[in-house]
Amino acid sequence: MTTPAYLIAIILATLYGALFHLYKGGNASKMLLYLVSSWMGFIIGHNISRVVASSIYSIGPLNAGMASIGSGLALVLAHWLSKRNLED
């Protein structure tokens, strides 16, 4: 991937994590959790799209569609797991 593609990926993943935190609320540790899970999900989604040779919405070498889906799934999973730990 090129440097601009990395920059777009970082911006998109950070934006998804920050917007999810804005939507769900929480403290600084929740925001850090959402940012890290968004970054990881974005990377995993992009790599899965490369493995299965699928491209929903490409921005140059970045498969932004599948990466966004991966980020969204990771955010939902992180929120669900953090809620489960607080209830126990």
Secondary structure, DSSP 8 states (H G I E B T S, - for coil): --HHHHHHHHHHHHHHHHHHHHHH---HHHHHHHHHHHHHHHHHHHHHHHHTT--SSEETTEEHHHHHHHHHHHHHHHHHHHHHHHH-
